[in-house]
Amino acid sequence: MRKILEKMSELVKRTIFGALFVGCVVGAILWHKYAFCGLFFLFAVLAVDEFHRLVSSPRSLRVYSLVATTSLWATVLCFAWSTRDGVNHTEIGFIMGASYLPIMIITLLDEIWNHSERPLHNWGNFFISQFMIALPMATLSFLYFLNYKLLLALFVLIWLNDTGAYCIGTLTAKRPKGNHKMTPHISPKKSWEGLIGGFVFTLAASVLLYRLGWFDVIAIKKAGVLVALGFAFLVSAFGTMGDLMESLMKRSLGVKDSGKFLPGHGGILDRFDSVLLAAPIVTFYCWLCSFIVPMF
């Protein structure tokens, strides 16, 4: 299998494994709530573990982080599930949430007991893994249980934003003077022209998704197109920021990819970097719209 992968061109590998990844994500969302919960919980666990491997965390910290991620996901799922099925899971959610505090305390005390040489570094990495990776991915549950089409819209618009930025950025780079680099010290290939291209692709696609009724659950018809455009704007803006955030992390660590999970694409964090900032923002936006828009 390894020899076959080595012979395949980079473009072919990216295309094949990218299609498989998209198929798994979309398939899990469309198939069943248990498929969604299982797959995305697995992604969250792998992403947290991948982060700790990148920053060379001790094994004990990795274990504590994975246990904490499990507790966090169980808590969020209980509350998200209650909003969809009308079944009260909040008591279980509070119990799971209460279990998170002792895990966090044990993690902090472990640095003291083991006489760690860099406790602040390890504590910081623990909180980064929880509140910048595990929690944002857990918020996808609220989007799913509010309406699975909103979660699909998030991924579709993120993928189109990346596509638009790549296409326009590549085309403008061929001009005699090239294009205008956005953050050359972090991501040399990203340009302002590409950023605008991504926005255009995303906003245009959001109008189409609005016509298909994907945003009806959070807005009345009169305000639907504005809600859809706001959703797309947030996805594009914070998706790009998430991408840059991960690029900055990799550059500071001196690595090209966060891992080798997906041949031709890198690790889990490489695939979900845009989601990490966009997910909590658009989740709050959808919750806000579902309450405020119907008042007008």
N, C-alpha and C positions, 0 to 999 in steps of 0.2 A: 504494500500500500504506500509506503514511504517513497519507493522508487517511482511509482506512478505520479505521486504528487510533485516530486522534484522535476519530472519531465514536463509537467503541465505549465503553460505560460502563466504569468501573473494575472493577466486579464481573464483568462479562462477560469482560473481558480476563483478569482473574485466574483465572477458571474455565477458560477455553479453554486458555490457555498453561500453567496449572498442571496440567491434565489431560495435555497434551502432554509436559510435563516428567516427570510420574510415569510415563507410558507409555514414554518413552525409557529411564528408569532401570530400571524393572521388565523391560521387553523385553530390554535388553542383558544383564541378570543371568540371565534365563531362556533366552536364545537360545544363546549360546556364550561360552566363556572369552575368545576373541579379541574379541568384541563388548564384553564387560565391560572388558577391559584397555584397548582403544582408547578407549572413551567416557570412562572414569574418568581415564585419563591426560590426555585432552583437558580434562576438568573441572579437574584439578590445575594444568595449565599456564595455563589461563585464569584460575583463581583467584589464582595467584601473580602473573601479569601485572596483574590487576585491583588487587591490593594495592599493587603498586609504582606504579601510576598514581595511586592514591588519595593516597599519601604523596609524590608528585612525585619519585620516584627518577630519577637520571640514566639515560640509555638504556643505557650500558654495564653498570650494575648490574642492569637488567632482563634483559639478555642473559645475564649470568653466572648469574642466578637461574634462568632457564629451562633453561640447560644443566645446572646442578646438579640441578634438579628431574628432568630426564630421567635423569641418572645415578642419582639416588636411587630413582626408580621402577623402573629396570632391576634394581637391586640387590635391592630388596624382592621384586619379581616372581620373580626367580631362586630365592630361598629359599622363597617361598610356593608356587611351582610344584612344587618338589621334594617338599613335604609332601603334595601331592595325587596326582601321577602316579607317584610312586615312582622317577622319573628324577632322577639326581643333577645338578642345575644349580648346585651350590654353588660349583664352581670358577669358573664364569662370574660368579656373584654376588660372589665375593671380588675378581675383576678389576674389575668395575664399581664395587664399593665403594671399591677403591683409587684409582680415577679421581676420586672425589669430593674427596679431600684436595687434589690440585693445583688443582682448580677453586676450592676455598675459599681457598687460598693466593693464587692469581692475583687473586681478587676483593679480598682484603685489600690486596695490593700495589698494585693499581690506584688505590686511594684515596691511596696515598703518591706514586705517579708523577704523578698528575694534580693534585697539590696541592689536594685537596678541602678546601673550607671547613668541611665538617661530616662528617668521617670516622666519628666514633662513631655519628652518626645513621644514616649509610648502612650501616655494618657491622651495626648493630642491626636495621635493616629487612631486610637480607639473611638474618640468622639467624631472624628472625620468620617470613619467608616460607618458609623451609625447615622449621623445626622446629614451627611452629604451623599450617602450611597443607599443604605438600607431604607431609611425613612422616605426619601423621594420615590424609590421604586415601590414602596408599600402604598403610597398615595395613589398609585395607578388603580388600586382596588376600588377607591371611591368613584373614579371615572367609570370603571367597568360596571359597577352596580348601579350607578346613576343611569347610564345607558351605554351598552357596549360600543355603539357607533361613535361615541365621543372618544373612546380609547383608540378605536381604529382611526378616527380623524387625526388624533395626536400623532400617531406613527406615520400615517400617509403624508401629513404636512411636513413632518420632520424629514422624511425621505425626499420629498419634493424640494424642500428648502436646500438640502445638500446637493441635489441634482442641479437645481437652478444656479446655485453658487458655483458649482464645478464647471458647468457649461459656459456660463457668461464669463467667469474668471479665465477659463482656458482660451476663449475666443479673444478677449481683450488683451491677453498676454501676448498675442501674436502681432499686435500693432507695433509700429516702429519704435515708439517710446514705451511700449509695454503698458501695464496697468498700474494703478496706485495701490501699493501694499498697505494693508491694514495694520498688521502686527508682525513685521518681519523678524523681530527678535524672538517671537513665540512660534508663529506658523508662517514661514516665508511664502507659501503659495496662496494664502488668503488675501483677497483684495477688496477694496471698497466697491468695485464694479460687481464682483461676485456676490457681495452682501446684498446689493440692490437687486441683482438677478434672483437671488434666493427669495427675497421679499416679494417680488413680482410673481414668481411661480406659486408661492404659498398663498398669497392673497387671491390670485385667480382661481386656484383650486378650491379655496374655502367657499367661494361663491357657488361653484358647481356642487359642492357637498351640501350647501344650504338648499339648493334647488332639489336635491335628492332627499331632503328632510332629515339630515343627520343632526341638525341643531334644534329641532322642534321641541325637544324635551326641556331645554333651558330658556326658551324665548317664545313670545307670541309672534305671529306671522309678520306683523308690521315692523318689528324690531329685529327680526331674524337675520337679515343680511348684515346689519351692523354688528350683531353679536358674533356672527361667523367671522367677519373681518377682524374683530377684536381678538378672537380666539387665535386666528392665523398670525396676527401681528405678535402676540405674546409667544407663540410657538417659535416663530422665526427669530425673534430678538433673544429670548432666553435659551433657545436651542443653540444659537451661535455662541452665546456666552459660555454655555456648558462645554461646548467643543473646545473653546479657547482655554477654559479652566483645565481641562484634561491635558491639552497640549502643553500648557505651562508646567503641569506636574511632571509629565514625561521628560520635558526638556531639563527640568531641574534635577531629575534622577538620571539623566543621560541615557534614556532608552527610546527606541523608535516606537515600539508597540507595548501595550500594557500586558500582553500575554500572547498565547498561541492557541486560543480556544477555537478560532475560526480561520482556517487557512486562507491567506490572501487578505484578511480583514483585521487580524490581530486578536486582542482579547475581548472579554466581556465589556470592560470599561470603554474600549474603543467603539463598541457598537451602541452603548447606552449613554455615552457622554452627553449628548444633546438632551436626553430625557431627564437627566439628573436635576437640572435647573428648571426645565420647562414643565415637568409633571406637577410639582406642588403649586406652581404659579397658575397654570390653567385649571387645576382642580379647584383652587380657591375662586378663580374667575367664574367657573361654571356654577359653583355653589352660590356665588353672589348674584349671578344673572337669574338663576332659578327663583330667587326671592324678590329681587328688585324689579326686573323687567316686567313681570305681570302686573305690577302696580300702576303702570302708565298706560 
